Amino acid sequence: MFFTPTHKFMMKSIIFGSLSLFLISTAIAPAYGREKTVINVAASGNISRLTTSIEPFNLVGLAYQGQLKNQGIPAYGSLVQAYLTRQISAKDVVRSAVLANKLPSQVLNDQEYINAVKDTLDGFARNNIIN
C-alpha cells in the first residue's frame, strides 16, 4: 500500500503528538509522589526528629490519583465532583492525609496550608470544568 504525502504528514503528526504527550506525562507524574523531608528542630530541640511534609499541590495530586481512597477521598473526576458539590473540603483532604500518615497532625491547625490545598482544589475544579 502506498501512502500519499498527506498520509505521511498525518502519521508523523500523530506519532510526534503521542510521543510529546508521553514525555510530558512522564515528566510531570513523579512530582505528585515527591515528599519533602523537613527537620523539626523547634519541636524536638535536636536534629534527630524528622517529619515528612507534602506540598499542597502534591497532596491534591496524590488524592486525585486515589492514594487517599482508603480514607474516604474519591479519586480522579469523582474527587473534583465531590469537591464541587461540597461533599468534601480541603480540610477533609488534609485530615485524610494525616490519617494515612502522609502528613503530621500539626498540619490540621495550619490554615495557610489548608488554604493552599483549597486553592489547588479550586484549580483542579476549574480545569475540569473547562475540559
C-alpha positions in Angstrom: 0.0 0.0 0.0 1.3 3.4 -0.9 0.9 6.5 1.3 0.3 9.9 -0.2 2.3 12.8 1.2 -0.8 13.9 3.2 -1.0 10.4 4.9 2.7 10.6 5.7 2.3 14.0 7.2 -0.7 12.9 9.3 1.1 9.8 10.6 4.2 11.9 11.5 1.9 14.4 13.3 0.1 11.6 15.3 3.4 9.9 16.2 5.0 13.2 17.2 1.9 14.2 19.2 1.8 10.9 21.0 5.4 11.0 21.9 5.2 14.5 23.2 2.2 13.6 25.4 4.1 10.6 26.7 7.2 12.6 27.5 5.2 15.4 29.3 3.2 12.8 31.3 6.4 11.0 32.5 8.0 14.4 33.4 5.0 15.6 35.4 3.9 12.4 37.1 6.9 12.0 39.5 6.1 15.4 41.0 2.9 14.0 42.5 4.8 11.4 44.5 7.6 13.6 45.8 7.7 14.2 49.5 9.9 16.7 51.3 11.7 15.8 54.5 11.8 18.7 56.9 13.8 18.8 60.1 11.6 19.9 63.0 14.3 21.4 65.3 11.9 23.6 67.3 9.7 20.7 68.5 12.5 18.3 69.5 15.4 20.6 70.4 17.7 18.4 68.3 18.1 17.2 64.7 17.1 13.6 65.4 13.3 14.1 64.9 12.1 14.3 61.3 8.7 15.0 59.9 7.5 14.5 56.4 5.7 17.3 54.6 4.0 17.2 51.2 3.4 20.4 49.2 -0.3 21.3 48.9 -0.3 20.8 45.1 1.3 17.4 45.5 -1.2 16.4 48.2 -4.1 17.2 45.9 -2.3 15.2 43.2 -2.0 12.2 45.5 -5.7 12.5 46.3 -6.6 12.8 42.6 -4.5 9.6 41.9 -6.6 7.7 44.6 -3.9 7.5 47.3 -6.4 8.7 49.9 -9.2 6.4 48.8 -8.9 4.3 51.9 -9.6 7.4 54.0 -12.8 8.2 52.1 -11.5 10.7 49.5 -12.7 9.8 46.0 -10.2 9.8 43.1 -10.0 11.4 39.6 -13.2 13.0 38.3 -15.1 11.9 41.4 -12.7 13.9 43.6 -13.5 17.1 41.6 -17.2 16.3 41.6 -17.3 15.7 45.3 -15.4 19.0 45.9 -17.7 20.9 43.6 -20.8 19.6 45.3 -19.2 20.3 48.8 -19.2 16.6 49.8 -15.5 17.1 50.7 -13.5 20.1 51.6 -9.8 21.0 51.6 -9.7 20.2 55.4 -11.1 16.7 54.6 -8.3 16.1 52.2 -5.7 17.3 54.8 -7.4 15.2 57.5 -7.3 12.1 55.3 -3.6 12.7 54.6 -2.9 12.8 58.3 -4.9 9.6 58.8 -2.9 8.0 56.0 0.3 9.1 57.8 1.3 11.3 54.8 1.3 14.5 56.9 1.9 15.3 60.6 -1.2 16.1 62.6 0.1 19.7 63.3 -0.9 20.5 59.7 -4.6 20.3 60.7 -4.1 23.6 62.5 -2.1 25.2 59.7 -4.8 27.4 58.0 -2.3 28.6 55.4 -1.6 25.0 54.3 -5.4 24.2 54.2 -6.0 27.4 52.1 -3.3 26.3 49.7 -5.0 22.9 49.3 -8.3 24.7 48.8 -6.7 26.9 46.1 -5.3 23.8 44.4 -8.6 22.0 44.5 -10.3 25.1 43.0 -7.7 25.0 40.2 -8.4 21.3 39.6 -12.2 22.1 39.5 -11.7 25.0 37.1 -9.6 22.8 34.8 -12.1 20.0 34.9 -15.0 22.3 34.0 -13.0 23.8 31.1 -12.0 20.4 29.8 
